């Protein structure tokens, strides 16, 4: 019963969420680094607002400079990489049974994830750059999916660790 209590507990659930999200963010960053051009085009089109309704009242927001577009994309990749590293460090701490440090690092990693997808893609990309108007370059659904993954993980990680009742 001790083994089942350990793998059925909150600590184990948060460690598994940390492992899953560390892997996912590592793969996201790795994909953007090794296939730079695919998502670079996405960022360029979103920032240029070239597939939106092109309202003259909104187009002043567009960033059409390739240098600024590429700089924004590099910042996104750097943030993804840093987030992955924080979550990997958290996973190491979960494995080492350093629960307090592990929980803080997991929380930090998921807050970074929320900032990237919630602030970066949903708010700034979706609303400021009107990404929702684009039929081809609308990344709101994947951004929401990633935002929700991190938010659920954050909520689970912040649950109070209660005592297990055994019979």
MILUMFI-555969 format. One record per atom (N, C-alpha, C): x, z, y; residue in three letters. Coordinates in steps of 0.1 Angstrom, whole numbers, plus 5000, padded with zeros to 4 digits. Layout:
N
XZYALA;...
# end
This chain:
167
500850004988UNK;500050005000UNK;500950005013UNK;502150055012UNK;502950065024UNK;503349925028UNK;503649835019UNK;503949695023UNK;502749625030UNK;501549645024UNK;500349585030UNK;500049645044UNK;500349775045UNK;500049835058UNK;501049775069UNK;502249755064UNK;503249695074UNK;502949555078UNK;502549465068UNK;502249335072UNK;500849315077UNK;500049415076UNK;498749405082UNK;498549475095UNK;499749525100UNK;499649605113UNK;499849515125UNK;499649585136UNK;499849515150UNK;501249475152UNK;502249555148UNK;503649525150UNK;503949385143UNK;503549375131UNK;503749255123UNK;503049135130UNK;501849155134UNK;501149045140UNK;501848995153UNK;502349085161UNK;503049045173UNK;504348985170UNK;505049025160UNK;506248965156UNK;506048825151UNK;504948805143UNK;504648665139UNK;504248575150UNK;503448625160UNK;503148555172UNK;504348515180UNK;505348605180UNK;506548585187UNK;507348475180UNK;507448485167UNK;508148375159UNK;507548245161UNK;506148235160UNK;505448105161UNK;505748045175UNK;505548125185UNK;505748075199UNK;507148045202UNK;508048125197UNK;509548085199UNK;509847955193UNK;509347925181UNK;509547795174UNK;508847685182UNK;507647705187UNK;506947605194UNK;507647575207UNK;508047675215UNK;508647645228UNK;510047585226UNK;510747625215UNK;512047565212UNK;511847415209UNK;510747375201UNK;510547235198UNK;510047165210UNK;509347225219UNK;508947155232UNK;510147125240UNK;511047225242UNK;512247205250UNK;513147095243UNK;513347115230UNK;514147025223UNK;513646875224UNK;512346865223UNK;511746725224UNK;511946665238UNK;511846745248UNK;512046695262UNK;513446665265UNK;514346735258UNK;515846715260UNK;516246585253UNK;515846575240UNK;516246465232UNK;515446335234UNK;514246345240UNK;513446225243UNK;513046245258UNK;514046245266UNK;513846275280UNK;512846185287UNK;512846055283UNK;512045955290UNK;510545965288UNK;510146015277UNK;508646015274UNK;507946105284UNK;508346225285UNK;507646315294UNK;508046305308UNK;509246245310UNK;509646215324UNK;508646115330UNK;508146015323UNK;507145925328UNK;505946005332UNK;505546095323UNK;504346175326UNK;504446255339UNK;505646325341UNK;505846395353UNK;505846305365UNK;506546195364UNK;506646095375UNK;505246045379UNK;504346015370UNK;503045965373UNK;502146075379UNK;502246195374UNK;501446305379UNK;501846335393UNK;503146345396UNK;503646375409UNK;503346255419UNK;503446135414UNK;503146015423UNK;501645995426UNK;500846065417UNK;499346055419UNK;498945905419UNK;499645825411UNK;499445675412UNK;498245635402UNK;497745725394UNK;496545685386UNK;495345775389UNK;495345835401UNK;494245915405UNK;493245825413UNK;492245885419UNK;491245805427UNK;491845755440UNK;493045805443UNK;493845765455UNK;493145785468UNK;492445895469UNK;491745935481UNK;492845955493UNK;492545885504UNK;493545905515UNK;493646045520UNK;492646125517UNK;492746265521UNK;493646355512UNK;493946295500UNK;494746365490UNK;496146305488UNK;496346175491UNK;497546105487UNK;498846155495UNK;498646225506UNK;499746285513UNK;500546385504UNK;499846435494UNK;500446535485UNK;501446465475UNK;501346335473UNK;502146265463UNK;503646275465UNK;504346295455UNK;505846295455UNK;506246165448UNK;506746075456UNK;507145945450UNK;508645925449UNK;509446015454UNK;510846005453UNK;511346025438UNK;511945935432UNK;512445955419UNK;513446075417UNK;514246095427UNK;515146215427UNK;514346345426UNK;513346355434UNK;512546485434UNK;511746495421UNK;511246375417UNK;510446375404UNK;511346425392UNK;512546365392UNK;513446405381UNK;513946545382UNK;514146595395UNK;514546735397UNK;513446825392UNK;512146795395UNK;511046875390UNK;511046875375UNK;511246765368UNK;511246755354UNK;512446835348UNK;513546835354UNK;514746915349UNK;514347065350UNK;513747105361UNK;513347245363UNK;512347285352UNK;511447195349UNK;510447225338UNK;511247245325UNK;512147155321UNK;512847165309UNK;513747295309UNK;514347325320UNK;515147445321UNK;514247575318UNK;513047575324UNK;512147685323UNK;511647695308UNK;511447575302UNK;511047575288UNK;512147635279UNK;513347595282UNK;514547635274UNK;514747785276UNK;514647835288UNK;514747975291UNK;513648055284UNK;512448005284UNK;511348075278UNK;511548085263UNK;512047975257UNK;512347975242UNK;513448075239UNK;514448085247UNK;515548175245UNK;515048325246UNK;514148355255UNK;513648485257UNK;512848525244UNK;512048425240UNK;511148455228UNK;512048465215UNK;513148385214UNK;514048405203UNK;514648545203UNK;515148585215UNK;515648715217UNK;514648825213UNK;513448805216UNK;512348895213UNK;512248905198UNK;512248785191UNK;512148785177UNK;513248865170UNK;514448845175UNK;515648915170UNK;515349065171UNK;514849105182UNK;514549255184UNK;513449305175UNK;512449215172UNK;511349255162UNK;512049275149UNK;512949185145UNK;513549195132UNK;514449315131UNK;515049355142UNK;515949465142UNK;515149595144UNK;513849585145UNK;512949705146UNK;513149775160UNK;513549705170UNK;513649755183UNK;512349725191UNK;511249795187UNK;509949755191UNK;509749755206UNK;510249855213UNK;509949855228UNK;510649745235UNK;511849715231UNK;512549595237UNK;511949465233UNK;511549455220UNK;510949335215UNK;509649305222UNK;508849415224UNK;507549395231UNK;507749355245UNK;508749405252UNK;509049365266UNK;509449225267UNK;510349185257UNK;510849045257UNK;509748945254UNK;508948985244UNK;507848895240UNK;506848875252UNK;506548985259UNK;505748985270UNK;506348895281UNK;507548915284UNK;508248835294UNK;508148685290UNK;508448655278UNK;508448515273UNK;507048455275UNK;505948525271UNK;504648475273UNK;504148465287UNK;504648555296UNK;504348545310UNK;505048415315UNK;506248395311UNK;506848265315UNK;506148145311UNK;505548155299UNK;504748045293UNK;503448025301UNK;502848135304UNK;501648135313UNK;501948075326UNK;503048105332UNK;503348055345UNK;503647905344UNK;504347855334UNK;504547715332UNK;503247635331UNK;502447675321UNK;501247595318UNK;500047635327UNK;499947755331UNK;498847795340UNK;499047755354UNK;500147795359UNK;500447765373UNK;500947625375UNK;501947595366UNK;502647465368UNK;501747345365UNK;501147345353UNK;500347235348UNK;498847235352UNK;498247355350UNK;496847355353UNK;496547365368UNK;497247455375UNK;496947465390UNK;497647355398UNK;498947345397UNK;499747255405UNK;499447115401UNK;499747085388UNK;499546945383UNK;498046905383UNK;497246995378UNK;495846955376UNK;495046955389UNK;495247045398UNK;494547055411UNK;495346995423UNK;496547045425UNK;497246995437UNK;497546845436UNK;498046805424UNK;498346665422UNK;497146585416UNK;496046645414UNK;494746585410UNK;494946515396UNK;495646575387UNK;495946515374UNK;494646495367UNK;493646575369UNK;492346565363UNK;491646425365UNK;492046365376UNK;491446235379UNK;492046115371UNK;493146135364UNK;493846035357UNK;493346015343UNK;493045895339UNK;492645875325UNK;493845865316UNK;494945825321UNK;496145805312UNK;497045925313UNK;497245985324UNK;498246095326UNK;497546225329UNK;496546255322UNK;495846385323UNK;496246475312UNK;497146575315UNK;497646675305UNK;496946805306UNK;495746815311UNK;495046935312UNK;494647005299UNK;494246925289UNK;493846975276UNK;495047045269UNK;496246975268UNK;497347045262UNK;497847165270UNK;497747155283UNK;498147265292UNK;497247385289UNK;495947365289UNK;495047465286UNK;495247525272UNK;495547445262UNK;495847495249UNK;497047585249UNK;498147545256UNK;499347625256UNK;499147755265UNK;498347745275UNK;498047855283UNK;497247965275UNK;496347915267UNK;495548005258UNK;496348075247UNK;497247995241UNK;498148055231UNK;498948165237UNK;499548145248UNK;500348255255UNK;499448375259UNK;498248345264UNK;497348445269UNK;496948535257UNK;496548475246UNK;496048555235UNK;497248635230UNK;498448575229UNK;499648655224UNK;499848775234UNK;499748755247UNK;499948865256UNK;498948975254UNK;497648935252UNK;496649035250UNK;496949115237UNK;497249045226UNK;497549115214UNK;498749205215UNK;499749165222UNK;500949245224UNK;500749365232UNK;499749365241UNK;499449485249UNK;498449575243UNK;497949545231UNK;497049645225UNK;497749775221UNK;497049885223UNK;497750005219UNK;498050015204UNK;499250055201UNK;499650075187UNK;499050205182UNK;497950195174UNK;497250305169UNK;497850355155UNK;497450465151UNK;497950515138UNK;497050455127UNK;497750415116UNK;497050355105UNK;496350465097UNK;495150445093UNK;494450545085UNK;494550505071UNK;495050585062UNK;495150545048UNK;494150635040UNK;493650585029UNK;492750655021UNK;493350675007UNK;
# end
